[in-house]
Amino acid sequence: MNKILQAATLSMMCGLTASATDFVIIGTAEGKDGTPVYVRDYDNDKCLEAVEVKDGKFQITGTYDRDAFVRIDLDRMYANVVLEDTVYVDFDRHCAADRSIGELNRKLNGMNAKSEELMRISQEIKDTKTDKAELNAALDKFSEEIYRPYKEAFRSQIGGNANGYGEYLLREYSFMSTPEEWFAVVENLPDRLKNLEFTKSISEQKEVELQTSPGRMYVDFEGKTPEGAEVKLSDYVGKGKYVLVDFWASWCGPCKRVAEETLKPLYEEIKDNDKFMLLGVATWDKPENTIKAIEEHGYKWPQMMSGGMTVMSLYGFNGIPMIMLFGPDGTILERNMSGNSIKEAVDKYVK
């Protein structure tokens, strides 16, 4: 296929639109000649433009109906940027390069830098504080003095940025906000942000989260045991025991860490407690991979496999691990637990 026809084919695949925003995206990709580079709208996953790498470089010129928050994909490399004028891509940092950076991408990079700094500080606390009391105190101080202002910075900027940077802020805020906080922000959003497909989707998810918040009854679903028997959540929950449920997947690194650091020791400590049980629910995973992970990592507690992402939609979450505690009658007592809060919740209700 000649180069002109290839370029035309890529453009047809992406479905070009008339525009209000002109953009040029420039980058380098040594050793990737002939590999397509795609520009995708994060809001609707629409491919705006695509070209192939030539002589280790690429340049994407196009137009779009807004200065959207987009993802630049090249094989396994990616960068998140806002469409504006000329954007140089830095795949190593997954963002716009500092050279000739526009105002919106400058703000985006600045907020990303703050996010990375918070992750570094949080991990440093966990790595250096070996005493449990000191660790908890340090994490509480981090949450109050550093994370809370960071979260507020996201919230305070959203409404005043009816642009691609605002789209980024809204996406990030969705991960850190409670349903009540989310809806308070959405109520005052400019139409540009309120009408995003993402906003509508997350609002639906947050509504489900409200319906499965502490104090509400569990929502039942079906699955199978690793041995192939058909089971329901109600076979475990609402049967007179406190049930700690770990929603996980074999490919999920954080799931493995919480299992190794918290769930395994917890299981050994209270496995003979007739008031409590631990249940794993593998979701967003292939059964064969789940079974292999259970065997490799030595998960001794009961497991059920739910297959796809239905469970996540039923309980209104889009990330794992998700750890929830159910009461003896099936009431949801706690959700979104992590680290020390898991053991603390079990101690509070079970012991």
C-alpha positions in Angstrom: 0.0 0.0 0.0 1.5 3.4 -1.0 2.0 6.1 1.6 -0.7 8.4 0.3 -3.3 5.5 0.5 -2.0 4.6 4.0 -2.5 8.1 5.2 -5.9 8.3 3.7 -6.9 5.0 5.3 -5.7 6.1 8.8 -7.7 9.3 8.5 -10.8 7.4 7.5 -10.3 5.2 10.5 -10.3 8.2 12.7 -13.3 10.0 11.3 -12.1 13.6 11.0 -14.5 16.4 12.0 -14.8 20.0 11.2 -13.1 22.1 13.8 -12.9 25.0 16.1 -9.4 24.2 17.3 -6.4 23.9 15.0 -3.5 21.7 16.4 -0.1 20.4 15.5 1.4 17.5 17.5 5.1 16.8 17.0 7.2 14.0 18.5 10.1 11.6 18.0 10.0 7.8 18.1 13.3 6.2 17.2 13.0 2.8 15.7 9.2 3.1 15.2 9.2 3.9 11.5 5.9 2.8 9.9 4.1 2.6 13.3 0.8 4.6 13.5 0.4 7.4 16.0 -3.2 8.1 17.1 -4.8 11.1 18.7 -7.9 10.0 20.8 -10.4 12.1 22.6 -10.5 10.9 26.2 -14.2 11.8 26.5 -15.6 9.6 23.8 -12.5 7.6 22.6 -12.9 9.1 19.2 -9.8 9.0 17.0 -9.2 12.5 15.7 -6.1 12.0 13.5 -3.5 9.4 12.8 -0.1 9.3 10.9 2.8 7.0 10.6 6.3 7.6 12.1 8.8 8.4 9.4 12.6 8.8 10.0 12.0 8.5 13.7 9.6 11.5 13.8 6.0 12.3 13.3 3.8 15.4 12.9 0.0 15.4 13.2 -1.9 18.4 11.9 -5.6 18.6 12.3 -8.7 20.4 13.6 -11.3 19.5 16.2 -14.5 21.0 17.6 -12.8 21.9 20.9 -9.5 22.1 22.7 -10.0 18.6 24.1 -8.0 16.6 26.7 -6.5 13.8 24.5 -4.2 10.8 24.5 -1.4 10.3 22.0 -0.9 6.6 21.4 2.2 5.1 19.7 2.5 1.4 20.2 2.9 1.1 24.0 3.9 4.7 24.5 1.5 7.4 25.3 1.2 11.0 26.4 -1.7 13.0 27.8 -2.1 16.6 26.4 -4.6 19.3 25.7 -5.1 20.3 22.1 -3.7 23.7 21.5 -1.6 25.3 18.8 1.7 23.3 18.6 2.3 20.5 21.1 5.6 18.7 21.4 5.2 15.2 22.9 7.3 13.8 25.7 6.6 10.1 25.9 9.0 9.5 28.7 7.0 11.9 31.0 3.7 11.1 29.3 2.9 14.7 28.7 3.6 17.8 26.6 7.3 18.6 26.4 8.4 21.9 28.0 9.5 23.5 24.7 6.9 25.8 23.2 4.3 24.6 25.7 0.9 26.4 25.7 -0.9 27.8 28.7 -3.3 24.8 29.1 -0.6 22.2 28.9 1.6 24.2 31.3 -1.2 24.0 33.8 -1.7 20.3 33.1 2.0 19.5 33.6 2.1 21.6 36.8 -0.8 19.7 38.3 0.7 16.4 37.2 3.9 17.3 38.9 2.0 17.9 42.1 0.3 14.6 41.8 3.7 12.8 41.4 5.1 14.6 44.4 2.2 13.6 46.6 2.7 9.9 45.5 6.4 10.2 46.3 5.7 11.7 49.8 3.0 9.1 50.6 5.3 6.2 49.6 8.2 7.6 51.6 6.0 7.7 54.7 5.0 4.1 54.2 8.6 3.0 53.6 10.1 4.8 56.6 7.5 4.5 59.3 7.7 1.0 60.7 5.8 1.6 63.9 2.1 1.3 63.3 1.1 4.2 65.5 3.7 6.5 63.9 2.6 5.4 60.4 -1.0 6.1 61.1 -0.2 9.5 62.7 2.1 10.4 59.7 -0.6 9.4 57.2 -3.3 11.4 59.0 -1.0 14.4 59.0 -0.3 13.9 55.3 -4.0 13.6 54.5 -4.9 16.8 56.5 -2.0 19.1 55.6 -1.1 18.0 52.1 -3.7 15.8 50.4 -6.8 17.9 51.5 -5.4 21.1 50.0 -4.4 19.3 46.8 -7.9 17.9 46.4 -9.4 21.3 47.0 -7.1 22.8 44.3 -8.6 20.4 41.8 -12.1 21.2 42.9 -11.7 25.0 42.9 -10.3 25.2 39.4 -12.8 23.0 37.6 -15.6 25.4 37.1 -13.4 28.2 35.8 -11.8 26.1 33.1 -14.3 25.2 30.4 -11.6 23.7 28.3 -9.4 20.7 27.9 -7.5 21.4 31.1 -10.9 21.5 32.9 -11.7 18.1 31.3 -8.5 16.7 32.9 -9.3 18.3 36.3 -12.8 16.8 36.2 -11.6 13.3 35.4 -9.0 13.4 38.2 -11.5 14.8 40.7 -13.9 12.0 39.9 -11.4 9.5 41.4 -10.9 11.4 44.7 -14.4 12.6 45.3 -17.3 11.1 47.3 -20.7 11.0 45.5 -21.8 14.1 47.5 -18.7 16.0 46.5 -19.0 15.0 42.9 -22.7 16.1 42.5 -21.9 19.4 44.3 -19.3 20.2 41.6 -21.4 18.9 38.7 -24.3 21.1 39.7 -22.3 24.2 39.0 -20.3 23.1 35.9 -20.3 25.1 32.7 -22.2 23.4 29.9 -19.0 22.5 28.1 -18.0 20.2 31.0 -21.5 19.2 32.1 -22.4 17.8 28.7 -19.3 15.5 28.4 -20.0 11.8 28.0 -17.6 11.3 30.8 -19.5 13.5 33.2 -22.8 11.7 32.4 -21.1 8.3 32.9 -19.5 9.2 36.2 -22.7 10.7 37.5 -24.5 7.4 36.8 -21.7 5.6 38.6 -21.7 7.9 41.6 -25.5 7.5 41.9 -25.0 3.7 42.1 -22.3 4.3 44.7 -24.8 6.3 46.8 -27.2 3.4 46.6 -24.4 1.0 47.8 -23.0 3.3 50.5 -22.6 2.3 54.2 -26.0 1.7 55.7 -27.5 0.2 52.5 -28.2 -3.5 51.9 -25.9 -5.5 49.6 -26.7 -6.0 46.0 -26.6 -9.7 44.9 -24.8 -11.1 41.9 -23.8 -14.5 40.5 -20.5 -16.1 39.9 -18.5 -19.4 40.1 -16.0 -20.9 42.5 -12.6 -21.8 41.2 -13.9 -25.4 41.2 -16.7 -24.4 38.8 -19.7 -24.4 41.2 -22.3 -21.7 40.6 -22.6 -19.3 43.6 -24.1 -16.0 44.6 -22.9 -13.3 46.9 -25.9 -14.1 49.0 -24.4 -17.5 49.7 -21.9 -15.7 51.9 -23.3 -12.3 52.8 -26.4 -11.9 55.0 -25.9 -15.3 56.7 -25.0 -14.0 60.2 -21.3 -13.3 59.7 -19.3 -10.2 59.1 -17.9 -10.6 55.6 -14.9 -8.7 54.3 -15.0 -8.8 50.5 -12.0 -8.1 48.3 -12.8 -7.2 44.7 -9.6 -8.0 42.8 -8.0 -9.2 39.6 -4.9 -11.3 38.8 -3.3 -8.5 36.7 -3.8 -5.8 39.4 -0.6 -4.9 41.2 -2.2 -3.0 44.1 -4.5 -6.0 44.6 -1.6 -8.3 45.1 0.1 -5.9 47.5 -3.0 -5.5 49.7 -3.5 -9.3 49.7 0.2 -9.9 50.7 0.5 -7.1 53.2 -2.9 -7.1 54.8 -5.3 -9.9 53.8 -3.0 -12.9 54.3 -2.0 -11.9 57.8 -5.6 -11.0 58.6 -6.9 -14.3 57.4 -4.4 -16.3 59.5 -5.4 -14.2 62.5 -9.1 -14.7 62.4 -9.7 -17.7 60.1 -11.2 -19.6 63.1 -13.5 -16.7 64.2 -17.1 -17.9 63.6 -18.3 -14.3 63.4 -16.1 -13.4 60.4 -15.1 -14.5 57.0 -13.0 -13.2 54.2 -14.2 -13.5 50.6 -12.4 -12.8 47.3 -14.4 -11.7 44.3 -12.4 -11.8 41.1 -13.7 -9.3 38.6 -12.5 -7.9 35.3 -10.4 -11.0 34.7 -10.3 -14.3 32.9 -11.1 -17.4 35.0 -8.0 -19.2 34.1 -5.8 -16.2 35.2 -7.8 -15.9 38.4 -7.3 -19.6 39.3 -3.6 -19.4 38.5 -3.1 -16.3 40.7 -5.0 -18.0 43.6 -2.6 -21.0 43.5 0.6 -18.9 42.9 -0.1 -16.5 45.7 -1.6 -18.9 48.2 -5.0 -17.3 48.8 -6.6 -19.7 51.2 -9.9 -17.8 51.7 -13.1 -18.6 49.6 -13.2 -17.1 46.2 -15.9 -16.4 43.6 -15.3 -15.3 40.0 -17.7 -12.8 38.5 -16.0 -12.6 35.1 -16.5 -9.2 33.5 -17.2 -5.7 34.9 -20.9 -6.2 35.9 -20.0 -6.3 39.6 -18.2 -3.0 39.3 -21.3 -1.3 37.8 -23.5 -2.8 40.5 -21.5 -1.3 43.2 -20.4 1.9 41.5 -16.6 1.7 41.3 -14.2 1.7 38.4 -10.9 0.7 40.1 -9.6 -2.2 42.1 -8.9 -3.3 44.7 -12.2 -2.4 46.2 -12.6 -3.7 49.8 -16.0 -3.7 51.5 -17.2 -4.9 54.8 -20.8 -6.3 55.1 -22.6 -6.8 58.4 -24.3 -10.1 59.6 -27.6 -9.0 58.0 -26.0 -7.9 54.7 -25.8 -4.2 55.5 -22.8 -2.5 53.9 -20.7 -1.2 56.8 -17.6 0.1 55.1 -16.3 0.5 51.6 -13.2 2.0 49.8 -11.0 0.6 52.6 -7.2 0.3 52.2 -4.1 -0.3 54.3 -4.6 0.1 58.0 -8.3 0.9 57.7 -9.0 -2.7 56.7 -7.6 -4.1 59.9 -9.1 -1.3 62.0 -12.6 -2.0 60.6 -12.4 -5.7 61.3 -11.2 -5.0 64.8 -14.0 -2.5 65.3 -16.8 -4.8 64.3 -15.6 -8.3 64.8 -13.5 -8.3 68.0 
